[in-house]
């Protein structure tokens, strides 16, 4: 690649570019740190959610097994009357320019189960409410894990850009500034010597 001509204008431009690169690095590093903090928070949330889901799932399946034992085929028939939930929606929020999907659904309000209560048991009711809790938590876990993936990608991208500025762009500009400054100083020395010689000749 051709080197920049050693002129005062190019020296000024190189210094300006260097200042911009330094500012860009600081901003990119700040963005990376913010994203990392958000990422770690999301990871902690996902781990806690997964533990709650596992616990509630076990409780729900346990209640369902007891209901099946006590009710036989009536438990499965009652479960089939539960309607499909189509209230799940996806919206987005931005974290330092990273679009994070948020999975939402109608909040679950414990009321009477949708099946008849005459031939059912409290064990089936307990399973119904537990599975409803799990569904809400799974929605939350879905957008949390998706956010983790997107934030991790954004962190890698920000790190790559910060590294390029710190290790390639800024050192390259520093080298240009040093080379141009040295060339201009050499040129000034040569000009000084030339003028001195001219003055000495005129004085003869």
C-alpha positions in Angstrom: 0.0 0.0 0.0 1.3 3.4 -1.0 2.5 5.6 1.9 1.0 8.9 2.6 3.0 11.9 1.3 4.9 13.6 4.2 3.1 17.0 4.2 1.8 19.1 7.0 -1.8 18.6 5.8 -1.4 14.8 5.9 0.2 15.0 9.3 -2.8 17.0 10.6 -5.2 14.5 9.0 -3.3 11.5 10.5 -3.5 13.1 14.0 -7.2 13.7 13.5 -7.8 10.2 12.4 -5.7 8.9 15.3 -7.9 10.8 17.8 -11.1 9.5 16.1 -9.7 5.9 16.2 -8.9 6.3 19.9 -12.3 7.6 20.6 -13.9 4.8 18.6 -11.9 2.2 20.5 -13.0 3.6 23.9 -16.6 3.6 22.7 -16.4 0.1 21.4 -14.7 -1.1 24.6 -17.4 0.5 26.6 -20.1 -1.1 24.5 -18.4 -4.5 24.9 -18.2 -4.2 28.7 -21.9 -3.2 28.8 -22.9 -6.1 26.6 -20.8 -8.5 28.7 -22.5 -7.3 31.9 -26.0 -7.8 30.3 -24.9 -11.2 29.0 -23.8 -12.4 32.4 -27.1 -11.2 33.9 -29.0 -13.1 31.3 -27.0 -16.3 31.9 -27.7 -16.1 35.6 -31.4 -15.6 34.8 -31.5 -18.5 32.4 -29.8 -20.9 35.0 -32.3 -19.8 37.7 -35.2 -20.2 35.3 -34.1 -23.7 34.1 -33.9 -24.8 37.8 -37.4 -23.5 38.4 -38.7 -25.2 35.3 -37.1 -28.5 36.2 -38.6 -28.4 39.7 -42.1 -27.4 38.5 -42.0 -29.9 35.6 -41.3 -32.7 38.1 -44.1 -31.5 40.4 -46.5 -31.3 37.4 -45.6 -34.8 36.1 -45.8 -36.2 39.6 -49.3 -34.8 40.0 -50.3 -36.0 36.6 -49.2 -39.6 37.4 -51.1 -39.6 40.6 -54.2 -38.2 38.7 -53.9 -41.0 36.1 -53.7 -43.6 38.8 -56.7 -42.3 40.6 -58.8 -41.4 37.5 -57.6 -43.8 34.8 -58.5 -42.7 31.3 -60.6 -39.8 32.6 -57.4 -37.8 33.3 -56.3 -37.9 29.7 -59.8 -37.1 28.4 -59.9 -34.1 30.7 -56.5 -32.9 29.6 -57.6 -33.0 26.0 -60.2 -30.3 26.7 -57.6 -27.7 27.5 -57.5 -25.2 24.6 -54.4 -24.4 22.7 -52.8 -21.1 23.8 -52.4 -18.7 20.9 -51.6 -15.6 23.0 -47.8 -15.9 22.6 -46.3 -12.8 21.0 -42.8 -11.5 20.2 -41.7 -8.0 20.6 -38.2 -6.5 20.6 -36.0 -4.3 22.8 -32.6 -2.9 22.0 -29.5 -3.3 24.2 -26.7 -1.1 22.8 -28.0 -1.6 19.3 -28.6 -5.3 19.7 -32.2 -6.4 19.0 -33.4 -8.8 21.7 -36.7 -10.7 21.1 -39.1 -10.7 24.0 -41.6 -13.6 24.1 -44.8 -12.7 25.9 -48.2 -14.3 26.5 -51.3 -13.6 28.4 -50.5 -13.7 32.1 -51.8 -16.9 33.7 -54.4 -16.2 36.3 -55.4 -19.3 38.4 -59.1 -19.9 37.9 -61.2 -23.0 37.5 -59.7 -25.5 35.0 -61.5 -25.7 31.6 -62.6 -29.3 32.2 -65.5 -30.4 34.4 -64.9 -30.9 38.1 -67.3 -33.8 38.7 -65.2 -36.7 37.5 -61.8 -35.1 38.2 -59.5 -34.9 41.2 -57.5 -32.2 42.9 -54.3 -34.0 41.6 -55.4 -33.2 38.0 -56.1 -29.6 39.0 -52.7 -29.4 40.6 -51.0 -30.8 37.4 -53.0 -28.3 35.3 -51.8 -25.3 37.3 -48.2 -26.6 37.5 -48.1 -27.1 33.7 -49.5 -23.5 33.2 -46.7 -22.2 35.4 -44.1 -24.1 33.3 -45.5 -22.7 30.1 -45.1 -19.1 31.3 -41.5 -19.9 32.5 -40.6 -21.6 29.2 -41.7 -18.5 27.3 -39.4 -16.4 29.5 -36.6 -18.9 29.1 -37.0 -18.9 25.3 -36.4 -15.2 25.0 -33.6 -15.3 27.6 -31.7 -18.0 25.8 -32.2 -16.2 22.5 -30.9 -13.0 24.1 -27.8 -14.8 25.3 -27.0 -16.0 21.8 -27.5 -12.6 20.3 -25.5 -10.8 23.0 -22.7 -13.3 22.8 -22.5 -12.7 19.0 -22.5 -8.9 19.6 -19.7 -9.2 22.2 -17.5 -11.2 19.8 -18.2 -8.6 17.1 -17.4 -5.6 19.4 -14.3 -7.4 20.7 -13.1 -8.0 17.1 -13.6 -4.3 16.2 -11.9 -3.1 19.4 -8.9 -5.4 18.7 -8.7 -4.1 15.1 -8.6 -0.5 16.3 -6.2 -1.2 19.2 -3.8 -3.5 17.4 -3.9 -2.5 13.7 -5.6 0.9 13.0 -4.1 3.0 15.9 -0.5 1.5 15.6 -0.7 2.1 11.9 -1.7 5.8 12.4 1.0 6.2 15.0 3.6 4.9 12.5 2.3 7.3 9.9 2.5 10.2 12.3 6.0 9.3 13.3 7.2 8.8 9.7 5.6 12.1 8.5 6.9 14.0 11.5 10.4 12.7 10.9 10.3 13.5 7.2 9.0 17.0 7.9 11.7 17.6 10.5 14.4 16.4 8.1 13.0 18.7 5.4 13.1 21.6 7.8 16.7 20.8 8.7 17.6 20.6 5.0 15.9 23.9 4.4 17.7 25.5 7.3 21.0 24.4 6.0 20.2 25.6 2.5 19.2 29.0 3.8 22.3 29.2 5.9 24.5 28.4 2.9 22.7 31.1 0.8 23.2 33.7 3.5 26.9 32.8 3.8 27.3 33.2 0.1 25.6 36.5 0.1 27.8 37.7 2.9 31.0 37.1 0.8 
